[in-house]
Amino acid sequence: MKLISWNVNGIRAALKKGFLDYMRDCDADVICLQETKAHAGDVQHVTWAAGYEPHWHSALKKGYSGTVIFTRVKPKSVTFGIGVPEHDNEGRVITMEFPKFWLVNVYQPNSQRGLARLDYRTKAWDPAFLAHIKKLEKAGKPVVFCGDLNVAHEEIDLANPKSNRRNAGFTDEERANFSTLLGSGFVDTFREFEKGPGHYTWWSNMMNCRARNIGWRVDYFVVSETLRPALKRAWISPEVMGSDHCPIGLELK
């Protein structure tokens, strides 16, 4: 099964930058998008690539946040949110059940400039999301979750770690929470295949950062430990344009 995740920074903007061509050519079974900034009705005129069925979870606030999963493999069930209105009003989580695993598409909150939302992110959101995926595991199947997690886990995951200490996405609190999650029985799939530096998924639009590869790795596929033997490959596609993030992928045996 081939899975793709991409923060498109606005689905309507991405459509103008070749998203439909990418959707057709990537040959994925499932495509998870984050930061769609749209409701289904906003793009009802669009003909998606053949075979894909969309499942939207949009924020109540127009033009903000939001997720969608396009799948050409029919899921057994689909649920939206994690059952907590405080978190679910922003359209950040979609959970799909497949025969052998759960798939969770997540757009984690950004701690924002000045760390205005750091407490919400680390004290409310992170524990609630971890509880959600552990509850899925207890229901009898392993979990695959993917998306923009808005954290660079280790110093190797961003180009300038020293100058970004205490910036949103690279605080000790965010990094520690991600370590706690991985330590509870999950695997960062990309690091199973690539141990080296220089691999990023987001670049600032300023100062020609993308061309200079001054970026952050904040987009991930993470799986339950029991799925480690099923990992075939995990990759980043920095050559794909259309957003300030690039797509990432996972293939399961």
C-alpha positions, 0 to 999 in steps of 0.5 A, a space after each residue: 500500500 502506497 501512502 502520501 502526506 502533504 501540507 498543501 498550504 491551501 488546496 485552492 492554491 495548490 490546484 493552481 500549481 499543478 496538484 491534480 497532475 501530481 495526484 494523477 501521477 503519484 499513483 498512491 492508494 491514499 493521499 492525506 492533505 493538511 492545511 486545506 483551508 477549504 470546505 468541500 463546497 469550495 472545490 465542488 467544481 473540481 474533478 479529482 483524479 479517477 478512483 479517489 474518494 475525498 473525505 473532508 474535515 474542515 475547520 469551523 473557521 473559514 480559510 483555516 486549518 483543515 484536512 482531507 483524505 483521498 482514497 481509492 481503497 475503500 475504508 471500513 470506517 471513517 471518523 472525524 476528530 478525536 472526540 474533544 470539541 476544543 480540538 475538533 473545531 479546527 478540523 485537524 484529524 481524520 481516522 480511517 480503518 483499513 483491514 490491517 491498520 488504522 490510518 490517521 491524518 493529522 495537522 498538529 497545531 503550531 505553537 505560533 510566534 512568541 509561543 502564544 499557543 505552546 501551552 495549548 499544544 504541549 499540555 492539551 493537544 499532545 496528550 489528547 492526540 497520544 491518547 487517541 492513537 493508543 486507544 486505536 491500538 487497544 481496539 486491536 490494530 496497529 496505527 499509521 499516522 501522518 501529517 504536518 506535526 509542526 515539530 523538528 524532533 532532533 537537531 538533525 531535522 533542521 538546518 539551523 538548530 542553534 539559532 532556532 532554539 525556543 522557536 515554535 516547532 523546536 522548543 524543548 517541550 514539543 520535542 520532549 512530547 514527540 520523544 514521549 510519543 515515540 517511546 510509547 511504541 511508535 516509529 519515525 519511518 523516515 529515520 528507519 531508512 535515512 540517518 543522515 542530515 539535510 532532509 527537510 519537508 518545509 522551507 521558509 518562503 523568504 531568503 531563497 531558503 528552498 533553493 538553498 535547502 535551509 529547511 525543517 523536517 516537520 512532516 512525518 509518517 509514524 507507525 506502531 512498532 508492530 508495523 516495523 517489519 512491514 515498512 518497505 520504504 519511506 521518502 521525502 519528495 523535495 522536487 515537488 513544488 506547489 506548497 512551502 511543504 513537500 510531499 512525503 511517502 510511505 510504502 508498506 509491504 
